[in-house]
Amino acid sequence: MTGNNKIITALVEAQKNMTKAVKAATNPHFRSKYADLGSVMDACMGPLNDAGIAVLQPTGEDELGRYVETVLMHSESAESLKCRVPLILQKNDMQGYGSAVTYARRYGLMAMAGIAPEDDDGNAAAKAAPKSAQKRSEENEAAEVKWFAEQLPKMFKADDLNAVLSRAKAAGRSVAKMVADRANALGFDFDPDARKYVEISNAKDDLNGDEIPEFEGQS
């Protein structure tokens, strides 16, 4: 950075007044918010210009391929700072080229200005989504706990438990423990290789002293 003292001093002053780039645009492929080029420019161009720094973003090509070069030019001293972002095209047409240039300009400018993207107020609903999902998960687990509490006492065979084992694991640890407790009560052992319960002895006492019924709770 030798010989760039004036532009660095000016950039420090500009950064004091920069804001974060607001994530206002939506990526339809990933259903996520991001800071587009306009938001990045809104966050830094005013402070840069006020400090006497112009922004140039020409495209070029060298032995490594095509690129966008972001140049910060100090109007008073003519000192400059530069960085290059390579162009990686998804489609080899003008639309693909234009998208790649916009992408490179956005990231090059953020890197040179030293700004970062930030969620806007409109993302409050998106932030609340995990809570809603967590609530639904808790409700589903509660429903599964109820179902297993009703059906497990009707299960007397290892095959009965094995038929609902995957469902129990998907429902959560509390439900899986209910199945494990029922298996222990019936004297079954878990075979880790087969990943299922096995009956150690064919001579099991019926809990009610009657004939062991067939379980009909699992379709």
Contacts in CASP RR format, 6 or more apart in sequence:
PFRMAT RR
TARGET T0000
AUTHOR 0000-0000-0000
METHOD contacts of the structure
MODEL  1
MTGNNKIITALVEAQKNMTKAVKAATNPHFRSKYADLGSVMDACMGPLND
AGIAVLQPTGEDELGRYVETVLMHSESAESLKCRVPLILQKNDMQGYGSA
VTYARRYGLMAMAGIAPEDDDGNAAAKAAPKSAQKRSEENEAAEVKWFAE
QLPKMFKADDLNAVLSRAKAAGRSVAKMVADRANALGFDFDPDARKYVEI
SNAKDDLNGDEIPEFEGQS
1 8 0 8 1.000
3 79 0 8 1.000
4 79 0 8 1.000
4 80 0 8 1.000
4 81 0 8 1.000
5 79 0 8 1.000
6 74 0 8 1.000
6 76 0 8 1.000
6 77 0 8 1.000
6 79 0 8 1.000
7 53 0 8 1.000
7 72 0 8 1.000
7 73 0 8 1.000
7 74 0 8 1.000
7 77 0 8 1.000
7 79 0 8 1.000
7 80 0 8 1.000
7 81 0 8 1.000
8 81 0 8 1.000
10 51 0 8 1.000
10 52 0 8 1.000
10 53 0 8 1.000
10 74 0 8 1.000
10 76 0 8 1.000
11 48 0 8 1.000
11 51 0 8 1.000
11 53 0 8 1.000
11 72 0 8 1.000
11 81 0 8 1.000
13 47 0 8 1.000
13 51 0 8 1.000
14 44 0 8 1.000
14 47 0 8 1.000
14 48 0 8 1.000
14 50 0 8 1.000
14 51 0 8 1.000
14 53 0 8 1.000
14 113 0 8 1.000
15 47 0 8 1.000
15 113 0 8 1.000
15 114 0 8 1.000
16 47 0 8 1.000
17 46 0 8 1.000
17 47 0 8 1.000
17 50 0 8 1.000
18 43 0 8 1.000
18 44 0 8 1.000
18 47 0 8 1.000
18 113 0 8 1.000
18 114 0 8 1.000
18 115 0 8 1.000
19 42 0 8 1.000
19 43 0 8 1.000
19 115 0 8 1.000
20 43 0 8 1.000
20 115 0 8 1.000
20 116 0 8 1.000
20 117 0 8 1.000
20 118 0 8 1.000
21 35 0 8 1.000
21 39 0 8 1.000
21 40 0 8 1.000
21 42 0 8 1.000
21 43 0 8 1.000
21 44 0 8 1.000
21 110 0 8 1.000
21 115 0 8 1.000
21 116 0 8 1.000
21 117 0 8 1.000
21 118 0 8 1.000
22 35 0 8 1.000
22 39 0 8 1.000
22 42 0 8 1.000
22 43 0 8 1.000
22 117 0 8 1.000
22 118 0 8 1.000
22 119 0 8 1.000
22 120 0 8 1.000
23 33 0 8 1.000
23 34 0 8 1.000
23 35 0 8 1.000
23 39 0 8 1.000
23 117 0 8 1.000
23 118 0 8 1.000
23 119 0 8 1.000
23 120 0 8 1.000
23 123 0 8 1.000
24 33 0 8 1.000
24 35 0 8 1.000
24 36 0 8 1.000
24 39 0 8 1.000
24 120 0 8 1.000
25 33 0 8 1.000
25 34 0 8 1.000
25 35 0 8 1.000
25 36 0 8 1.000
25 39 0 8 1.000
26 32 0 8 1.000
26 33 0 8 1.000
26 34 0 8 1.000
27 33 0 8 1.000
27 34 0 8 1.000
33 119 0 8 1.000
33 120 0 8 1.000
33 123 0 8 1.000
33 126 0 8 1.000
34 117 0 8 1.000
35 43 0 8 1.000
35 106 0 8 1.000
35 110 0 8 1.000
35 117 0 8 1.000
35 118 0 8 1.000
36 106 0 8 1.000
37 102 0 8 1.000
37 105 0 8 1.000
37 106 0 8 1.000
37 109 0 8 1.000
39 117 0 8 1.000
40 106 0 8 1.000
40 109 0 8 1.000
40 110 0 8 1.000
40 113 0 8 1.000
40 115 0 8 1.000
41 109 0 8 1.000
43 113 0 8 1.000
43 115 0 8 1.000
44 109 0 8 1.000
44 113 0 8 1.000
44 114 0 8 1.000
44 115 0 8 1.000
45 55 0 8 1.000
48 54 0 8 1.000
48 55 0 8 1.000
48 72 0 8 1.000
48 113 0 8 1.000
52 74 0 8 1.000
52 75 0 8 1.000
52 76 0 8 1.000
53 72 0 8 1.000
53 73 0 8 1.000
53 74 0 8 1.000
53 75 0 8 1.000
54 72 0 8 1.000
54 73 0 8 1.000
54 75 0 8 1.000
55 70 0 8 1.000
55 71 0 8 1.000
55 72 0 8 1.000
55 73 0 8 1.000
55 109 0 8 1.000
56 69 0 8 1.000
56 70 0 8 1.000
56 71 0 8 1.000
56 73 0 8 1.000
57 68 0 8 1.000
57 69 0 8 1.000
57 70 0 8 1.000
57 71 0 8 1.000
57 105 0 8 1.000
57 108 0 8 1.000
57 109 0 8 1.000
58 68 0 8 1.000
58 69 0 8 1.000
58 71 0 8 1.000
59 66 0 8 1.000
59 67 0 8 1.000
59 68 0 8 1.000
59 69 0 8 1.000
59 87 0 8 1.000
59 101 0 8 1.000
60 66 0 8 1.000
60 67 0 8 1.000
60 68 0 8 1.000
60 69 0 8 1.000
61 67 0 8 1.000
64 86 0 8 1.000
65 86 0 8 1.000
65 87 0 8 1.000
66 86 0 8 1.000
66 87 0 8 1.000
67 84 0 8 1.000
67 85 0 8 1.000
67 86 0 8 1.000
67 87 0 8 1.000
67 104 0 8 1.000
68 84 0 8 1.000
68 85 0 8 1.000
68 87 0 8 1.000
68 101 0 8 1.000
68 104 0 8 1.000
68 105 0 8 1.000
68 108 0 8 1.000
69 82 0 8 1.000
69 83 0 8 1.000
69 84 0 8 1.000
70 82 0 8 1.000
70 83 0 8 1.000
70 84 0 8 1.000
70 85 0 8 1.000
70 105 0 8 1.000
70 108 0 8 1.000
70 109 0 8 1.000
70 111 0 8 1.000
70 112 0 8 1.000
71 80 0 8 1.000
71 81 0 8 1.000
71 82 0 8 1.000
72 80 0 8 1.000
72 81 0 8 1.000
72 82 0 8 1.000
72 112 0 8 1.000
73 79 0 8 1.000
73 80 0 8 1.000
74 80 0 8 1.000
81 112 0 8 1.000
83 108 0 8 1.000
83 111 0 8 1.000
83 112 0 8 1.000
85 104 0 8 1.000
85 105 0 8 1.000
85 107 0 8 1.000
85 108 0 8 1.000
85 111 0 8 1.000
86 104 0 8 1.000
87 97 0 8 1.000
87 100 0 8 1.000
87 101 0 8 1.000
87 104 0 8 1.000
88 100 0 8 1.000
89 96 0 8 1.000
89 97 0 8 1.000
89 100 0 8 1.000
90 96 0 8 1.000
90 99 0 8 1.000
90 100 0 8 1.000
110 116 0 8 1.000
110 117 0 8 1.000
119 126 0 8 1.000
119 127 0 8 1.000
140 171 0 8 1.000
141 171 0 8 1.000
141 172 0 8 1.000
141 174 0 8 1.000
141 175 0 8 1.000
144 167 0 8 1.000
144 168 0 8 1.000
144 171 0 8 1.000
144 172 0 8 1.000
144 175 0 8 1.000
145 171 0 8 1.000
145 174 0 8 1.000
145 175 0 8 1.000
145 178 0 8 1.000
148 164 0 8 1.000
148 168 0 8 1.000
148 171 0 8 1.000
148 175 0 8 1.000
148 178 0 8 1.000
148 179 0 8 1.000
149 178 0 8 1.000
151 164 0 8 1.000
151 215 0 8 1.000
151 217 0 8 1.000
151 218 0 8 1.000
152 178 0 8 1.000
152 179 0 8 1.000
152 182 0 8 1.000
153 182 0 8 1.000
154 213 0 8 1.000
154 215 0 8 1.000
154 216 0 8 1.000
154 217 0 8 1.000
155 161 0 8 1.000
155 164 0 8 1.000
155 182 0 8 1.000
155 215 0 8 1.000
156 186 0 8 1.000
156 204 0 8 1.000
156 206 0 8 1.000
156 207 0 8 1.000
156 212 0 8 1.000
156 213 0 8 1.000
156 215 0 8 1.000
157 199 0 8 1.000
157 212 0 8 1.000
157 215 0 8 1.000
158 183 0 8 1.000
158 186 0 8 1.000
158 188 0 8 1.000
158 196 0 8 1.000
158 197 0 8 1.000
158 198 0 8 1.000
158 199 0 8 1.000
160 215 0 8 1.000
160 218 0 8 1.000
161 179 0 8 1.000
161 182 0 8 1.000
161 183 0 8 1.000
161 188 0 8 1.000
161 197 0 8 1.000
162 196 0 8 1.000
162 197 0 8 1.000
163 215 0 8 1.000
163 218 0 8 1.000
164 179 0 8 1.000
164 218 0 8 1.000
165 179 0 8 1.000
165 196 0 8 1.000
165 197 0 8 1.000
168 175 0 8 1.000
168 176 0 8 1.000
168 178 0 8 1.000
168 179 0 8 1.000
169 175 0 8 1.000
169 176 0 8 1.000
180 190 0 8 1.000
183 190 0 8 1.000
183 197 0 8 1.000
186 204 0 8 1.000
187 199 0 8 1.000
187 200 0 8 1.000
187 204 0 8 1.000
188 197 0 8 1.000
188 198 0 8 1.000
188 199 0 8 1.000
188 200 0 8 1.000
189 197 0 8 1.000
189 198 0 8 1.000
189 200 0 8 1.000
190 196 0 8 1.000
190 197 0 8 1.000
190 198 0 8 1.000
191 197 0 8 1.000
191 198 0 8 1.000
204 212 0 8 1.000
206 212 0 8 1.000
END
